[in-house]
Amino acid sequence: MTNEQYHNLIIGSGEAGKYLAWNLAKMGQTTAVVERSMIGGSCPNVACLPSKNIIHSAKAVALADPTTGLGVMTGSFKVDMSGVARRKSMMVNGLVDLHLANFKASGAELIMGEARFTEPKTVQLMLNGGGSRQLRGDRVFLCVGTRASIPDVPGLTDSGPMTHVDALNLERLPEHLVILGGGYVGLEFAQAMRRFGSRVTIVQRGRQLLDREDPEVSQALLELMKDDGVQVLLQAEVLSVAGRSGDNVTLKIRSGTSESLVEASDILVAAGRTPNTDRLDIARGGVELDSRGYIRVNEKLQTSATDVWAMGDCAGSPQFTHAGYDDFRIVLNNLAGGNRSTRGRLIPYCLFTDPELARVGMSESEAKAKNVPYRVAKVPMSSVPRMQTLSQTRGFAKALIGTDNQILGFTVFGAEASELMAVAQTAMLGGMPFTAFRDAIFTHPTAAEGLIVLFTSGFAGAK
């Protein structure tokens, strides 16, 4: 079979891959993008945007509740899961159409199929519609992403558990949903499904939820889950599973020295990610993997193979769409003669529960581990006037201040936390001292006004 030659061969149409394709093709370079299933990658199809769409529907339920809501409704209401799924699908379909239009306008060729290396910079492509092609690129970019990991627990795979992909397409309400994992995906789905009306249990192997956060943050999330009616089992291990998810399942769980059986209707696995590098015959391309199956890259996202780059989740980058987008910018800039790298990136984290959790920079635990001197400013969100207007006073804002008065880290657990964090992040990027916020004039009543409160009265002994 004769090779079809391109300037650029991109495997995966996710965040980094699609933007790179559109930009390179607009420069007049022949560019082929191979996509196995989801046009535009996971973010617009089964991850970031669809999940936040579902979460917003769940928040609407909470706001409309006649006993805990805003007091603007009377009578009863019910949740229509098919309507929730339909609203999400309408958004996804519109986003896919937008992506297809962008591919067409850029001149990049989108090819639906699965690629496997046959030799360096050359892949055999099995087309989704049948047949095959052999493609070769002067340059190759790997953007194949990750998928949900299924733990090696007896009976779990046979039970047919849901991943986040399946959960986003639910048109029924699980009677009792057991979620394996207390990370970002697990917590967001737990609260949403509980608000829709499911009984929800989280099984977390670690000592706390969100095991990379400060204990006080994890404790605040634990209290939120419990207040919402979510059962949380910490330091708990699933020993075996029997039955069929979607019907009836029994989980044997060990917690400490005791064992118990949990009966449920559905299982959602949210226990980490596996890189999609096992389907590429990647060794034939001369590309090295690390011990976890992620592609080895340097600070410029170059792989061990000449003229081959990797971006996004599969390259071990922080598993956020915004990190993948920055990977694209680094590679594009360097292709044009620049000298950007992944070193020293200030990457924010956001958990879209209600209220949200947002963090950028160092946590207090990280600062202690690195022996970085700091002082803490912290205030409850109830002291921010904006939160009073929203009747959402749960949470706190916390900042770590270095010896030079610059902000080392910023954490907010509260309403509008993601937007408030972005303000602090901007100051950190610009090297501004915390005193700039302390002395600023922000509109009243806004979330940003809370920065004045934090940096005026948030220090111990402040007057």
N, C-alpha and C positions, 0 to 999 in steps of 0.2 A: 504494500500500500504506500502510495506517495505521500510525503509530508506536505501539509498545507502550512506555509510559512507566514508568520506575523511578526511585526515589530514587538508587540506585547501580548503575552498569553497570561491571562488572569484566571486562576481557579478559585471560584467563589464570588458571588455577587453581593456579599454583605457590605457593611459600612465602608471599610477601607477599599475593598475591591471595586465597588461600583463608582465611587468618587474618583479613584485613580483611572478607571476605564474612561469615564466621561471626559476627564481633563486631557488624557493622552490622545484620545481619538479626535478631540477638537483641535489638537495640534497637527492633525493630518497623519498621525501614525496608525498603521493598521493594528487594530486591537480586538482580540477575541476574549470573551468572558464565558467561562463554562460554569453553569449552575445546575446542581443536581436536582433541586426541588423548589426552593423558595426564592422567588425573584425579589431581590433587594435584601436577602438575608433574613435572619431571625427577628431583628428589631421591629420592622413594620408588619411582620406576619404572625409571630408566635411569642414575642418576648416583650420588650419595653413598652411599645405603644399599645398593643392589645391588652396587656395586663393592666396598664393604667386606665384604659377605657373601662374595663371590668371593675376596677377599684372605685372609679368615679360613680358607677351605678350603685355599688354597695354603699358609698357615702350618702348618696341620695336617699337610700333606704333609711339610714340612720338619722338623717336630717328630717325625714318625713314621719318618723316614729312619733305617735301621739303622746308617748310618755317621756321620751328622752330627746325629742327633736326640738324644733324652734317654736313650737306652739302655733303653727300656722295652718294646721290641718285638723279636721275632726273626722270621726268615723274610722272604719277599718280599711286596710289596704293589703294587697298581697304582692309577692314577688313573682314575676313572669320570667323564668330563666331563658325561655326561648326568645323573649324580647331582648333580654340582656345580650344573648349570643348574636341576635340579628343586628343589634346596634354595633357591636364589635365587628361583625363581618362586613357591614357596610363601610366602615372605616378602612378595614384591611383591603377590601376590593378597590377602593378609591386610591389607596397608596400604591397598590400594585400597578394600576393603570398609569399613575404618575411616573413610576419607575420605567415602565415600558416606553412611555413617551420620551423620557430622558435618554434612554438607550438609542432610540430612533433618531432623536435630534442630534446626538453627539456623533453618530456614525460608528459607535462601538457595536460589534456583532455579539449578540447574546445567544448562546447555544445551550440548550437544555439537554443535559446528559451527565454521565459520570466518567471522570478522567482517572487514568492510572498511568504512571510513568513507565515508559519502555526503555528509556535511556535519558541522559541529561538533557533538560529543556525540551523534551518530546513526550507527548502523552497519547495514549490510545483512548478514544472517546466513544463510549457506548451511548448512543442517542436514546433519549426517552421514548421517542416515537419509532424506534427500530433502526437498525443499521449502525454503522460506525464511521468514524473519521480519525485521522491521525494528524495532530497539530504540533507545530514546533514554534517556539518563540525565541527571538533574539534575547529577550528578557522574559523571565517568568516570575509571577507574583502569586504567592499562596495565601489564600484568605478563607480557609475551609471551616473555621469556627470550631465549636464544641457542641456536645449533646449531653443530656442529663445522664448521670451515672446511675446504674442500678446496683445497689450493694449485693454482695455475695451472701445472701441469707437463704437458707433452705426454704423452698416453696414460694419465695417472693416473685421471681420471674414468672413462674407458672400461674401465679394468681392474676397476672395481667394488670399490674398497677398503672395508674396514670402518671404521666410526667406533666410539666406545666403546659405542654402543647395540648394534651388531651383535656386538661382542666379548663383551658380557655375556650374549648368548643362544647362544653357541657350545656345541654338544653334541658337538663333535669337537675333537681336539687338533691345532692347526696343526703341520706338520712344521718349517717355518722361518718365523717371523713377523718381518717388518720393520716397525718402528714409526717413523713420521715425526714427530719431535718429542721433545725431552728435558725436557718440563715435568712437571707433576703427573700428568696422565693417562698420559703415556708411561711414566714411571718405575714407577707403581703396576702397570700392566698388564705391563710388561717383567718385573718380578720374579715376579709371580704366574704368568704363562705359562711362564716358565723353570722354576719349581718344579713345575709340572704336567708338564713334560717337553719342551716345545717348545724348539727352537733359536731364539734371539731376537737381533735386531740393532737397535740404536737409531741412527737417522740424525739428527744435530743440526746445524743450520746455525751455531749460535753457537760461541763459543770454549769454553763450559762448559755443563754441565747446569744447569738452574735459573738462568737468566742474571741474575735479580734478587737472588740470594743472594751472600753473601761467598764469595770464591774457595775458602776452606778448607772451607766447607759443600759447595760443588759438587764439590770434590775428594773429600770423604768419600763422597758419593753415587756418584761415578765408581768409587771403589775397591769400594764395596758391589756395584755392578752387575757389575764384573769378577769379583769373588770368587764371585758367584752364577752365573757363566758367561754373562753377557750381553755381547755384543760392542757396543762403543760407538764410533761414528764421529763425531768432533767436527769442526767447520768443514767439514762435508760438505753438498753440494747435490745433490739428485736432478735430473738433466737430462731424463730421459725414462723412461717405463715401458712395457713391452710384456707382453702376456699377460693372464691373468685371475686376479684374487685369489681364493683358494679352490681353485685348481688349480695353476697355475705362472705366475710372473711374473719378469721380468728388469728390474732397475733399473740405469740408467746413472748412476753417481755420480761427481761431481768433488770431490776433496779436495786443496786447494792447487793444484798445477799438474798433478796426475795424475788420470786417469780410470780407472774400473774398472766391471765388471759384477757385480752381486749377484743370484744366483738364489735365489728364495724361493717358498714356497707361498702366503703371505698377506701383505697389507699392512694395517696399522692406521694411520689418519691421526689424529694427536694434535697438530695444529699451530695451535692457536688457535680462537677462537670468532667467529661471525658473528651479529649481532643479528637477531631475527625481526621486524624492522620493515618489511621489504620486501614484506610480504603484506597490509599494512593500508590501502593508499591513504591513508597518514597525513597527507599534505598537505591532503586534503579536510577533515580534522578540525582544521586550523589548528595542528598540532603540528610543531615544528621538530626536525630531526635535526642531529647534528654531522657532520663530514667522514667519520667511520667508520660512520655509520648508526645510532648510538646516540641515544636521545631526550635532547634538551637539558633539563636540570632545574636548578633552583636548590638551595640548601642545604636547602630544605624539601620537595624532590622535586616541586615544581610545574613544569609544562611551560609552553611559550609560550602555550598556550590556556587561557582562563578555565575554572576548575573541572575541570581535567584534570591528573591526577598520573601519574607513572611510577615504578615501583619495581623493584628487583632488577636482574638482569643487563642488561636492555634499557635501563636508565637510566644505565648506566655504573658502577653500584656494583661493589665488589669481588665477583668471581664465586664467592661462597660462599653456601651456604644460610643460614648465620648472619647474613650481611650483609643478605640479603633479608628475614629475619625482623625485623631491626632497622629496616629501611625501613618495614615494616608498622607497627611501634610508633611511629615518628616521625609517620607520616601520621595514624594513629588518634588520637594525643595531640593533634595540631594541629587535627584536626576538632572536637575537644572544647574548643578554646580554648587549647590549650597553645602552647609556643614552642620545640619541639625542632628540632634540625637535624642534618645529617650532619657538621658541622664537628667536628674533634678526636676522631673516634671511634677507639677503640683496638681494632682488628680483628685477631684472631689468624689465623695460617696454619698448617695442618697437612698434612703429606704422610704418607700411611699406608703407606709401605713398612715393611719389617721389618729393622732397627728404624725407628721413626718419626722424622720431622723436624718440629719445632714451633718457631714463632717468633712473638713479639709485640713491638711497638715497633720502634725503629730497629735496622737492621743496622749493622755497623761501617762498611761502605762508605757508607751514607747519612749517618752522623754525620760522616765525613770530608768528604763533599761539601757538607754544610751548615755546616762549621766549628764543630761543636758539641764543646766540650771533654768528654772522658770518660776513664775508665780501665777496664781490662778485668779481669774475673775469669773464669778458665777452669780447668776440671778435666776429666780423662778420666772417662768413665762407669765405668771399672774401679775408681775410688776410692770408688764408691758401693756400700755393702754389699749393697743390694737386687739390683744387677746381678750380683753374684757368685752369689747364690742362684738366679738365673735362668739362669746360664751365658750371659749376654748382656752382655758387657763392651765391645762396640764403641761408639765414639762419644765425645761430649763435651758438656758444658754450658758456656755462655758468657753472661756478662752485661756490659752496658755501664752504668757508674755515673757519674752526673753530679756536678758540683761540690757539689751539695747533698745528696749521698749517696742520692739517689733512683735507681731503676732506669729507665734510658732504653730499654733493649732487652734481650730475653732469648731465647736460642736453645738448643735442646736437640736433639741427634741421638743417640737411644738408645732403649732399651726404655722403654715407658710415658711417652714424651716429651710426648704431648698432655696427659696429666693433670698432669704436673709443671709444664708451662708454664702451665696454668690457675691454679696456686697463685701463681706469680709475677705473672700478669696481675691477680689480685685485689689484690695488694699495690700494683701500679702504679696501678690504679683508685683505691685509697684513699690514694695519695700516701705510702706507708710507705717509710722508708729501708731500705737493704739490711741494716742492722745488726739490724733486727727478726728477720730470718731467721738471721743469725749467732748471735744470742743465744737463739733459740727452742729449745723441746724438742719434737722430732718423734719419733713412734714408730719404733722400730728393729725390723726393717729395712724401711723403706719408701723409695719413690722420693723422697718429699719430704725425707727425711733428707739427701739429696744437696745440698739448699740450704745446710745448715750447712757441709758440706764445701766447697762452692763459695765461700761468703762468708767462710770462715775461712782456707783455704789456697789459694784460687784466684788471689790477687793475686801478681804477680811479687815475689819476695823475702819473701813471707809466711812467718811461722814458727809 
